[in-house]
Amino acid sequence: MMKSKFKNAFIDLLAFFDRFVPESILSGRLAYAAYTKGRYENAALRVKNKKGLLSLKINYKLSNSDYKILGEFFDDNNEAIKKHFFKLPYEVIFDYVIYTQNESIESDDILTKVNKYPNRLRSIFFNLSLSYIRSEIIDTTFSDNLGKILKMSFLLEKNIKRTTGKREYLLRTEFFSSVLALINVSNDELKAYILGYSGNDKGKIYSDLIRLYPEEFAIDLLSKDFLYLRENIGRERLLNIIKSTNDINLYIFYYPKLMDFKFSSFITWLFYKGEYKQISSLVNFLSMLGIYRAFDRALYFTYLALIEVSPKLAIDYFKKRDDRNLAVSSYLVLNSLYLGDLKKAELERTRIESSLQNYLNKVNGKVDVSDIETANHCLVVAEQGVADEVRWARLYSQLSIVENKKFTISCDPRFYRLFSNTYPDLTFIPHKRLFRRNPGMDIDMFHSLNIPTLPRKPDLIISTSLLFNYCDNVETTRHGYIDTCEHYKNSGLKIGILWSSSLAVGLRKERYGIPNYIYIKFVKKIQELGGSVYCLQSPLNEDDIIFCNSNNVIIDNTVDLYNDFDNSASFLSSLDYVVGPSSLVTELAAACGTKFLHIANAPEISLMRNGDIDKLSQVDQLSNNTITVYPKTGYIDDKEQVNNSCLEHAYKIIEKEIKK
């Protein structure tokens, strides 16, 4: 431990002095220090041995933001990769596996190494990665060391998320079951092995299992080895791991035993217990004393707690924070939405330091509406998620009628044909953008990669946020606006249901998700009306499929709701209603002319959609063709009662409209 601390301190010292040393001086140690600090271009200038391992690692980092450049790197360094295989970073191995499979390149030389040393960690990682990418267990020598397989599985999950943006829980998959079957280990034997594990890395493995697989392991591991974990991991870190599971009851139970004396942890505990009024009282008391920074690391829970007590309290408190130049994150955007001022909300978004428009202002100079009016050619860059992109596309009709001005709009490639057919007078550029920053990527690099390069430079580049202040009318209507090539026959009442957005994980899932079983009564009543119910959930897990089959909810396997937006739009436009939380499929359905009954099962959803802090209504200020479905009983009951009340409200809307 002391040796590691000394090494890190030495690297920090070298990195500090590196900036004062002329670039012409080559030094392996300075190159390594620059590499560890993420200064890869500087490291490349310093490195002595251009064919060594360090140079290979540096050049990988310089290449991995672009697939074509990364491919050239692998082609140029194929022999070096084979030579240094057992010392390569795991991310290099994973990306190399992907590249060789995409380009149909054989990996025989590396497989020979792996077969010779099957128990080495990189051999296990390579076998797991190659098997996962191929979707079949490869014919090679697999290690039977469960501890190492677990560690490498966690590392594989991390690399899958790094490259796809999505978390893959391998221990729950058929793939991992196949790995266990290969080494003759059952799920019960795996669990027994984990509970009896005593290796030096027990704390690390248990931490990962609790964090990633709370449903399967958290209760057993914490109850069995709580004192060991607290001693070896530390109170603060263990509490953070428990918090990361998003298991509210787990945090409520263990917080008093792991109290880390952090105000933010205390606020989290109060919020999870539903003590919103106590949080509100703390806010009021400390504000009277002029103490605001205490809540800096608990703004999210503080904001939601104040919303639960009184939206006006939340709006007033964050205005006071802004007046004092304190952190307000994106809450001023929400405040403006709650007050029904969309134009002000989007102007507030441009003020956020991490926003796309703020980046554009830094790079190209501050832009306002008058600049859009004078520019001959304007590039509009889509921002936020794909659901936001289709929602904001309702404004594009106003751009298509502007004379003597060219608008080029970036879009997710999956929207290209839909948008181009709908707005033939506008030019769309398909550009696959990042939705999350990769590890080590700063915010400027993130935004720069999301801006397409045009053959001729435009006069002006803006984000979609600025369109709200350029367009004359930003009010929503009860009409669709996306043209589809409908080829589905519409006969009888057809309802699509969704119970969870693809982004609904952790607290978002607890707060905004709807367990599928809550729909059982709603589905039955629709079927009694003679209607058919279709599943809009994508992707589906085993529990979802069982629910659909048990309740005669139709799964249309001919439509890829996640990747094929053209066919999805045609399918969605054939439905009469879609019911559920806001997501790509429900927002796309509304844009295509199908009425969206938006389940607003948390007060902040109704506030944001209604644009009114005084009363609940069916108004939706953000999306066309959408009804805000709030709980008629109000937000005073538990979550299950709120969800049931929302679905009863949705059913009443459908019943009333079809009986007209």
Phi, psi and omega in degrees: 000314180296322180297319180295318179296320179295318180298315180296320179295321179294319178296318178300319180294316178297318180297325179293315183283343182304321183293341181264355182264131179307141183297338182289343182276122179269137180202122179298321181290318177295322178297317180294319179298316179296322179297313181294336179268004177082011179265074192289323180295319178293320179298321180297326178289327186278329192298137182278303185275101184289351180246007182274180182296317181298317179298321178298315181294321179295313182294329175298314180298325180285346186253343195278006177269353182222124186298320181296315180294322179296321177298318178296322178299314181294321178297317183287335187241025183302315181292321179294324179296317177296318182296316186260018190311313186282004175239002183287147170300148183296328180294327177294316180299315182297313180295326178295318178299314179301315183296314182296325180285320179295324184261008179055045179261132181288149180241033187301318182298318180288322177299325177297315177299315183297317179295329180287325181232067188294338183269357176288146187301318181290333174293314179297317180296319180297314180299315179296316182296312182295319178295319180295314181296322180279348183063029175201149179289124184285155181278089181206178179275115181262138175292147175254017179278101185298322180299314179291322179298319178298312181300316181288332176292319177297320180292323177295318177303316181299319181287327175297316179294322179300321186267336183247341184083358182243142178277128175251120180267088190298324184295346179262002188260161174297328179302311182291325176299323178293322177297315179297319180297324180298325181256016174059048177238129178272167178297323178294320178293324177298314181295319178297320178298315181296314182294334180259008185293138182223019180292167180298335180262023181304316181300318180294313181295316179296321178300313181296319181294319179293318184289317187268330185231059184299323182296323184274326192233338191302308184298314182296313184291321180290320181289326182281319190231033183300313182296319178298313182295319179296323182286318187270332180263326182101148183302309187297314183293319180296320177297320178295323178295316178296321178297322183293342178288342183059023173270102187301314183294325178296316180293317180301318184288317188269344181304312180299334181274345184235021187313119183259006177059030173258132182299322181296323178293321178296317178297319178301315180299314178298318181296313180299328178280354181080021181273060185294321181293326178293320176296317179300319179295320177297318178300313182296315183295311182290329177294321178299329179273000181078018181260108181246328187292344179302333183265003186305320183266012179222032185297321184298308181291326177297314181298312181296322179296317178295322176300317181297325180279308180194119179305325181297324178298316180297315181298314181294318183296316182285336172293319178296320178298317180295321178299333180262012180058036177262164182302131177231358179050228181257015187288338176289332173297312180296318179305314181294322177295318180298330180269005174080021182248088183296320183295318179293322180301316182287331172294320177298325180298324180292342179280339183295130187302326183270005184284157179297316183294325177297320176297314180298322178296323180292320185281317188249359185097150184299136183244139171229182186300323181298330178293324178295320182294329183266344182286139177279323181229120185240127174265122178256121184258122179294144179225174183063206186270178181290330176295319176295321182298315180289329179293316182285345181296346177296339180279344187295335180298329179286334177284328185289346181257002178285127182274151175057034178211138178253129174248126172248130186236126175284148178211157172301135183307332181290342179266351193306308184292319179300310182292319181296321179289325182285321183236074184295342180275355179251155178255125179250139179246112177291124183215114180286118184250159176280142175253344177222149177285137173287155179306133178084356181271125179279168187295326179294317177297318179304310181292320182298325180288342181268003179255119181290154175263128180259152177303321177239130183297130179286164178289331187209142174239126179227163173269165179297337180304320183290342180298330182296331179264347175274320182285141182291318187239117179246010180286148180275161177230178178262033182235152173279172182213000179257127177281134179235156174264077187293128176227015176259132178283134182255103179228125181080171180287125181233122183240130173258137180236145178225138181246348179202131175293154178297340179267359184278085176235158177059227183296325177302320179294317179296321188273324188243342181287161178233112178305140186300329182295338178298335183281349188305310181296317180298314181299315181298319181292323177295318180294327176292336175280357182091011183268160174252142181245129182247144178275128177251003182289133179204127358282165181260137172260179185299320179296321178298317181295318178299316179301313182297313181296324182286337186241017178056037173270124188282129173255114179269098184284356179277351184245127175264094185292342185269328187243328185257090184287335180294306179292327177299316180299318179297316179296312183296325181289344179276350179275157177271323179216150164239142185231131177153191177284169177290130177201178179305310187293322180287322178291322178293321177301314180298319180295333181269003175106000178268131184292131181256117174265099188277114181285105182263081187265017173217145186301325182293335177291312178299318180300314182292322182278322181285323187068038184208123181266358185260331182208154176272144179208176178272002182295142172230114184271353185258323187237138172295155168058033187231139176246129176280116183257099182264164178285124180297335179279354183084180183261046184250348182265180177285170189301321181296319178294322178298314180298317179297320180295320178297315182291326175295320177298316179298317180298317180299321178298313181296313182301316181296318184288324182281345179266002179295000000 
